[in-house]
């Protein structure tokens, strides 16, 4: 990628008990509308999730994260959302919702290497 581009990012959160509004950061996603790029990176810490809810359904949480990753990557998984452009998928994934997978509000930055930005944000917020 030549030159710096405006990007948006959001932190992906696991919320094992939505009614308690407690969460664990499990990933990040970075989107650049101009270059039609959308990257995500995950790490589900089972220990942290179980610290919030010792009866958390880890299988269900894992399935939700897999679906989230597939939509983010634009993989055909039966969801029409996966077929949208990167910016539209980012908007759909960051929409406020009450579910086990939530995101922070989007934030912005400038960079010339979105993959490196994804790794840096992951190290800062998740790892």
C-alpha positions in Angstrom: 0.0 0.0 0.0 1.5 3.4 -1.0 1.2 6.3 1.4 -0.9 6.6 4.6 -4.6 5.9 4.5 -7.4 6.7 6.9 -8.5 3.6 8.7 -11.1 2.7 11.4 -10.7 0.1 14.0 -12.8 -1.5 16.7 -12.0 -3.8 19.7 -14.0 -7.0 19.6 -15.4 -8.1 23.0 -16.7 -11.4 24.4 -19.7 -10.7 26.8 -20.5 -14.0 28.4 -23.4 -12.6 30.5 -24.9 -9.7 28.6 -27.1 -8.6 31.5 -24.0 -7.9 33.6 -22.3 -5.9 30.8 -18.8 -7.3 31.7 -16.5 -8.2 28.8 -13.1 -9.5 27.8 -11.3 -8.1 24.8 -10.9 -10.9 22.3 -9.8 -9.2 19.1 -9.5 -6.2 16.9 -10.7 -5.3 13.4 -9.2 -2.7 11.1 -10.9 -1.3 8.0 -9.8 1.0 5.2 -12.7 2.0 2.9 -10.4 3.5 0.3 -8.4 0.3 -0.2 -11.4 -2.0 0.5 -9.4 -3.8 3.2 -10.8 -5.4 6.4 -8.6 -7.3 8.8 -9.4 -9.0 12.1 -7.3 -10.9 14.7 -8.7 -12.9 17.6 -7.5 -14.6 20.8 -10.1 -16.1 23.1 -8.8 -16.3 26.6 -10.9 -19.1 28.2 -9.6 -18.3 31.6 -10.7 -14.7 31.4 -14.1 -15.6 30.1 -14.6 -18.2 32.8 -13.5 -15.6 35.4 -16.6 -13.5 34.3 -18.9 -16.5 34.1 -17.8 -19.9 35.3 -20.7 -21.5 33.3 -20.1 -19.6 30.0 -21.0 -21.5 26.9 -17.5 -21.6 25.3 -18.8 -23.7 22.3 -21.4 -21.1 21.5 -19.0 -18.3 22.0 -16.5 -20.0 19.7 -19.1 -20.5 17.0 -20.1 -16.8 17.2 -16.4 -15.7 16.8 -16.0 -18.1 13.9 -19.0 -16.5 12.1 -17.7 -13.0 13.0 -14.3 -13.9 11.5 -16.0 -15.3 8.3 -18.0 -12.1 7.8 -15.0 -10.0 8.5 -12.9 -11.9 5.9 -15.8 -11.8 3.3 -15.9 -15.6 3.2 -19.1 -17.1 1.7 -20.7 -18.6 4.8 -24.4 -18.4 3.9 -24.6 -14.8 5.2 -25.4 -12.1 2.6 -23.4 -9.7 4.8 -20.2 -11.6 3.8 -20.7 -10.5 0.2 -20.7 -6.8 1.0 -17.6 -4.6 0.5 -15.2 -4.2 3.4 -16.6 -0.9 4.7 -20.2 -2.2 4.7 -19.1 -5.4 6.6 -17.2 -3.2 9.1 -20.3 -1.1 9.7 -22.5 -4.2 10.1 -20.1 -5.8 12.5 -19.7 -2.7 14.7 -23.4 -1.9 14.9 -24.5 -1.7 18.6 -26.1 -4.9 19.7 -26.9 -6.9 22.8 -25.2 -10.2 22.2 -22.2 -12.3 23.4 -20.0 -10.7 20.8 -19.8 -6.9 20.9 -17.4 -4.2 19.6 -16.2 -0.9 20.9 -17.2 2.2 19.0 -15.1 2.7 15.9 -11.9 4.8 16.2 -9.8 6.3 13.4 -6.1 6.5 12.5 -3.7 6.9 9.6 -1.2 4.2 8.5 0.5 2.8 5.4 0.5 -0.8 6.6 -2.9 -2.0 7.9 -1.7 -5.5 8.7 0.9 -4.0 11.0 -1.7 -1.7 12.6 -3.9 -4.8 13.2 -1.0 -6.6 15.0 -0.1 -3.4 17.0 -3.7 -2.8 18.1 -4.1 -6.5 19.0 -0.9 -6.4 21.1 -2.2 -3.2 22.8 -5.8 -4.3 23.6 -5.9 -8.1 23.6 -2.6 -9.9 24.0 
